[in-house]
């Protein structure tokens, strides 16, 4: 059985181990920016959204000089 929508979002929030309210707020913001309906979001849509989110974070960290991404990945 495929999980989607609110149950999927709830499980994602719980799996972070972080305080619930800030994670729920950030997830709602990201879903809205991606044009995804939280009541119908699928696992694949959530994966793609989170991959983009993580890539954006890594680029921001690299731009700030907090991490030399190229040396970390052996490039």
GIBEL-V608635 format. One record per backbone hydrogen bond with DSSP energy under -0.5 kcal/mol. CO is the residue of the C=O (numbers start at 0). NH is the residue of the N-H. E is the energy in kcal/mol with one decimal. If there is no record, write none. Layout:
co=CO nh=NH e=E
co=CO nh=NH e=E
//
This chain:
co=3 nh=6 e=-0.8
co=3 nh=7 e=-0.7
co=4 nh=8 e=-2.3
co=5 nh=9 e=-2.8
co=6 nh=10 e=-2.3
co=7 nh=11 e=-2.3
co=8 nh=12 e=-2.5
co=9 nh=13 e=-2.4
co=10 nh=14 e=-2.3
co=11 nh=15 e=-1.0
co=12 nh=15 e=-0.8
co=12 nh=16 e=-0.6
co=13 nh=16 e=-1.0
co=18 nh=22 e=-1.4
co=19 nh=23 e=-2.9
co=20 nh=24 e=-2.5
co=21 nh=25 e=-2.3
co=22 nh=26 e=-2.7
co=23 nh=27 e=-2.5
co=24 nh=28 e=-2.2
co=25 nh=29 e=-2.6
co=26 nh=30 e=-2.7
co=27 nh=31 e=-2.3
co=28 nh=32 e=-2.5
co=29 nh=33 e=-2.0
co=30 nh=34 e=-0.5
co=30 nh=35 e=-2.9
co=31 nh=34 e=-1.1
co=35 nh=37 e=-0.7
co=36 nh=39 e=-2.2
co=36 nh=40 e=-1.4
co=40 nh=4 e=-3.0
co=41 nh=45 e=-2.5
co=42 nh=46 e=-2.7
co=43 nh=47 e=-2.3
co=44 nh=48 e=-2.4
co=45 nh=49 e=-2.6
co=46 nh=50 e=-2.5
co=47 nh=51 e=-2.2
co=48 nh=52 e=-2.2
co=49 nh=53 e=-2.7
co=50 nh=54 e=-2.2
co=51 nh=55 e=-2.4
co=52 nh=56 e=-2.2
co=53 nh=57 e=-2.6
co=54 nh=58 e=-2.5
co=55 nh=59 e=-2.2
co=56 nh=60 e=-2.6
co=57 nh=61 e=-2.4
co=58 nh=62 e=-2.6
co=59 nh=63 e=-1.8
co=60 nh=65 e=-2.1
co=60 nh=66 e=-0.7
co=61 nh=64 e=-1.2
co=66 nh=68 e=-1.4
co=67 nh=70 e=-0.5
co=67 nh=71 e=-1.8
co=68 nh=72 e=-1.7
co=69 nh=74 e=-2.5
co=70 nh=73 e=-0.5
//
